[in-house]
């Protein structure tokens, strides 16, 4: 996975951001401001375009990614960035007001998702917000044989009800929405979630 993204780092840094992704970021910013959040961790940050957006919006953003090339691009943008596995976050407990994860947790095997979510929950302050966005709407798991990246990437996707159940084991669900990615409504679609760590924990 690391090598796949190293090879496509520059391409992912310069590609056009889809309008729906801009809308998703703005939705989370509104939730962050309502919660008076100040610090944000982006996991699977890629080249750091979203982290820079949050930094420019006034939040203290920290970025982590498994790809050294992605981390380099984050640092080139002046971001506080670290090479780190999102399943093994090396930050203190309750270090952040919020966590943002766009299209990265779909690379986590289903058997390991709860462990990864609990690691994210650990670094959140009580009452902290977690934005999780992934492709889903179908039940699948494995290497995507049609992938143009080499080595080909692993993806795990969930039907909507299964995803709700998976995240509810760890977080309170504040928002769950679906973004249709084609006019025909064919699957997969995008699952958008704003989750919260219980304030009494």
N, C-alpha and C positions, 0 to 999 in steps of 0.2 A: 504494500500500500504506500509506504514511504517513497519508494522509488517511482511509482506511478505518478505521484503528485510532484515530486522533484522535477520530473521531465516536463510537466505541464504548468509549472509555476508562473512563468512569464505570460503564457497564454491566458491563464485564469486572472491575472492581474490587469490585463488590458481589455478583456472582453466586456461587452455592454451588459449592464445590470438590467434584468427584466423589471418591468414596471411593478409587477406583483410583489417582487422582493422589496422594492422601495416602500410599498404600502405596508408590508409586514414589519419592516424596521420602524416605521413611523408609529404603528400600533403599539409596539413595545416601548418606544420612547414615551408615549403618553402614559402608559402604565408605570414606567419608572418615575416620571415626574410626579404622578399622583402619590406614589409610595415614598417620595422624597429620597430616592436612591442616589448614591454618590459614586460608589465603586462598582465596576462591572468586569467580569472575566468572560472573554470569548474563547470557547474551546473549539478546536478544529478551525482556527481562524483563517486558514489559507493565506492569501497575500495581504490580509489586514484591511481590506476596504471597509468592511463593516465596523471593525474596531476603530478605524479612523473616523468614521461617521459618528460613532458614539463619543469619541474624544472631542470632536468638533462641536458636538451637542452639549458639552459641558460635563461629561462623566469621566472619572479616572479609569481608563480602560487598560486592561492587561490582556495579552494575547498568548495563546499556546497552540502549537501545532506539532505534529509528529515529523513533518517534512523540514529538513534544514533549509531548503531553498525558500519555502514559504516563510519561515522565521526570519530569514535574511531580508525578504521583501517587506515584512512587517517592520523590522528595525530601520530599514531605509526610509520608512514613512515617519520615523520618530516615535514608534510605539514601543512600549515595554513588553518585549516578546521573549518567549522561552520555548525551546524544543522539549516537548513533553507529551506523554501518552494521556489521552483524556480518560482512560480507565485507571490511571494512577497519578492523580493530581497531587503534586508536592507543594501544597499550600497549607497553612494552619487552618484549624477548624474555624468556621464562621468568619472567614477572611473577606467576603464580598457581599455587597447588597444584592447583586444580581449576577446571573450567568446567562450567556447567549450561545446557542448552538444551532447553526443553520446547516442542514444537510451533511452532518458528520456522524451523528449517532446511527445512521442507517448502515454504517460499516461495522457496527458491533454485532457479533453473533447473538441470536436470541437468548441463548443460555447465559450470556454475560451481561445482558442489558440491565437487569436489576442491580447488579454489582456496580456498574458504571453510574447509574442514576443515584445510587446511595453515596458514591464518591462525590458527585456533584452536590448533592444535598449537604454533605458534610462541610463543604467549604462555603456554603451559604449561611448568612446570619438568619436567626429566627425571623420568620415573616418575609424572608428574601424571595425574589422573583426569578423564575427560570423560564426563558423562552426556548422552546424546542420545536424545530421545524424539520420535517422529513418527508420524503416521498412515500406514499402508501396507498391504501385502498384495496390492495391485493395481498394475498398471503404468499410470500416467497422468501427463500433464503438460499444463497449460494453465489458462486462466481458468475458474473454477467458475461456470457460467452460472446455477446455482440459488442462488448466494450471496445472502444477505439484506443483506450489507454493500454499500455504494456508496462509491467504485468497487469493482467485484467483484474478489476476490482471486485471485491466481495460486497454484496448488498443484502440486507435483511429488511423486508417490508411487511407491514401488518394491515389487516383490515381495520376499519375505523373502531369498531367495538373492541377488538383485541388490543389496539393501541391504548384506548382509554383505560382498559383494565390494567395494562402493564404500568402505566404512569401512576395510576391511583394507588398502587401498592407503596409508593414512595412519597408522592406529593399530593397536595390538594389541587384540583383542577379549577382554575379561574376562568379559562377560555379554551374551547376546542372548536376550530373551524377548518373548513376545507376550501382549497383553491383549485378550481378546475383548470387543467393545463391544456385542454383542447376544446374546441367548440362542440365537438360531438359528445363530450362528457366521458370519453373512454378512459379507463384506468391505465396507469396509476394517476392519482392526483396528489396534491400537497396537503399534508396535515400540519396545521398551525396550532400551537399550544402555548398558553401562558400558565405556568404552574407556580405553586407557592409552597414554601417550607412552612410548616405549622409554626405559628408565633410562640407557642408554649413549649417548644422543644429547645 
